Amino acid sequence: MRYDDPVLVRKQYEREDNLRARQNLYEETSGPHAPDVLWQTLVEWGPRRVLEVGGGPGELSERIQNELGARVSFVDLSPRMVELAQVRGIDAQVGDIQELPFEEGTFDTVVAAWMLYHVPDIDRGLAEVARVLQPGGALVAVTNSVHHLRELRDLVAQPNLWAETFSRENGESYLGRHFAHIDRFDMETIVTVRDRQKLVAYCDSMNLETQPVPGDVELPFIVHGRSSIFLATT
């Protein structure tokens, strides 16, 4: 099983509770928090015409639209996520990054936050992003390291799903085939988990065959979130 397997992706995002279970793991963190660094990156970039791909329930798109005053479009493979984004007032539609329903040069910014590792043909997806960007436009992409949450993966013998998909370690190689300039910003966050049920819920949300979280797992359980932001310009 790979993290870009269409069946796995569909199961993960057919409803929002799986995503919420994963987000809840990060309620107590120290160090740079990746969503905050992503937001600051967007503020400094100053987008005006934005496409968010794979944006989940649309929280980031809503914030970009309301706080930065940008015009935002949104695509996601999940009809449920599109529905949630539309409720937030986002121009959202079901769509695939590998075949974007937009003309060339439509956007100055494309945001792909924690989703490129789900794309079966990454080069095809990145080529589509480059196509719909204006000259000088940027892809702001967030992904994880192959060592992301390693302590938790080791605890339950979860396979390393990032090993062969878009990650911190190979992202520049993929992006370099489609973009003229690439900057990478690495973040390491210490996550403290005091409730065993949060670990159980996170693992269950992945829809993978793993060992159960031990009943006597030592708490608090410390894991390290290792993520990177890529700013790739045409």
N, C-alpha and C positions, 0 to 999 in steps of 0.2 A: 504494500500500500504506500502511495506517495501523497504528498500534500497537494499535488495538482491533479489528483484523481477526480474526475467530474462527479462520480457517485458520492465520494466522501464530501466534496464541497457542497453538493446539493443538500445532503443530510445535515451538515453543520449549520447551514444558513436558511433552512426552510422555515425556521421560527427563531425568534429573538432570544429565547432563554439560554441557548447554547452560548451565544456571544456574551450575554450578561454574566454567565458563570465564569467565563474566562476573564472578563473585565474585573469581576469582584475579587479575583486573586490579588489584584494590585492596590487594594484599599489602604495598605500601610506600606509606604515606600520611603526610601531615603536616597539621595543622589539625584542626578538629572532624570526627570520623568519625561519619557519620550513624547507623549502627547503635548506637553508644555513646550518642549523644544521644537516640535513640528509647528505649533502655532506661532512661535516667535519667528521661525524661518519664513512662514507665510507673511507675517506682518512686515518683515524687513524686505521681502520680495515685492510686496505691493501689487497683487494680482487685480486685474479688472474684469477679465472674461475667463471664467474657470470651468473646467470639466473635472468632476470627481468620478473616478471609476472604482467600482467595488466599495462604495461608501457605507455599507451597512444601513443602519437606521437613519442616517442623514444628519447626525448631530454636527459634524464638522462642516458640512455644506451649509447648514443653517447658520452657523456662527460666521462663516466667511461672508455669507450674504448679508447678514444683519449688522455685523461689526466692521467689516471692511468695505461694505457697499459694492461688492463685486456682483456681476451677473453670473449666476451659477447654473450649470447643467449637470445632470447626474445620471449615471447608468450603473446597473447592478444586475447580475444574473438571477438573483432571487426576487420573485414577485412580491414576497412578503416585505423584503427590505425596501423595495421601490414604494410599496404602499405606505410604509412608515415615513419615508422621506417626503412623499407627497403631502402627508398630513402636516408636515413641518413647513409647507409652503414652497417646497423645492420643485423645480422643473425636472422631474425624474421619470425615467423609463427603463424597462427591461432591455438590457443590451450587453454585448460581449466586447471586451477590450480588443479581442482579436479581429473584430469587424465593426468598427465604430460607425454609427449612423450620422456622421457629420462631414461637412465639406472640408477640404484642405484649408489650413490656416485660419480656423475658426476661433481658436483660443490662444491666450497668452500664457496660460498655466494649466497644466494637468496635474491633479493630485491622485496618487495611488498609494494609499496608506495601508500597510499590512495586507496586501492582496496579490502582489505579483507572484508570490510563491504558490498561488493557486492556479496560475495560468499554464495550461498544457504546452503551448508554443510561445515561449517568452519572446523570442525574436519577432514573431508575427505581431504580438501585442505591442511591443516597443516600436515597431515600424509604424503601426497605426497611430500611436501617440505622437510620434514625430510628424506624421502626415497632417494631423489636425492642429498642430501647433504653428503659430506664426513664426517667421524668422526672428530669432532672438528670444523665443519663448522658452519656458522651462517645464520640465517634469520634476515634481517634488515627490519622491518615492521613499517610503519607509518599509524596512524589512528587518528581519532578525538575524543574528549570528547562528551558526550551526551549534554554538554552545549555549544558546538561549534556554533558560530554565533547566539547565543540565542536572541540577540536584534533584528536581522533581522527576525528570525523565528517568534518571537512574533508580529512583525510589520504586517506581512501578514498572521498570523495564519497558518503557515506551520507545518505539523506534524513532530514530532521528529523521523527522520528516523534512527538515530543511537541507539535508545533505546534498540532494540532487536538484533542488529548485532554486529560485532567486533568493540569494542570501547576502549578508555582509561580505562574505568571503569571495563570492564570484560576481557580485553586482556590477563592479566597474568593468569587468570583461564583457558582460552583456550590453551594458549601456554604451560602451565605447564603440560599438558597431553601428550606433544610431544617432549619437549626440556628439557635438564638437567639444564640449567642456564638461567635466564632471567634478564636483566636490562631494566629499563624504564626511559626515559628522557622526562619531561613535558615542554611544551612551551606555553606561552600565548602572543599573538601578538595583539596590538591595531591597528585596521584598520580604517582609516579615509576615508569616501566616500563623495566627494563634488558634485557629479553629480547624480541626481535622476535616470537617464537612466541606470547607472551601477547597481543600485539596481534592476531595472525592468529587465534588461538583465539577471542578476544572477537568479532571481526568475523564469523567463521564461525558462531558461536552465534546470531547474529541472524537467520539464514536470509533475508538480503536480497541483492539484486544490487548489489554495490559494486565499486569498483576494488580490486585487491589491495594489501596493505600493501607499499610499496616495499622491494626487497631491500636498498637502501642507506639505509633510514630512520635518521636520526641518533638514537643512543642515548646516555644515557637519554632516553626520550621523556616529556615532561611534559604531563599533561592535568589539567583542573580538573573535579572533581565538584561539581555545584551542585544541592543537594537542599533540601527544606523539609519540616518537620513541621507539620501542622495539628492543633490540639486544638479540636474543635468540640463544643459542649455543647448539649443540648436545652433 
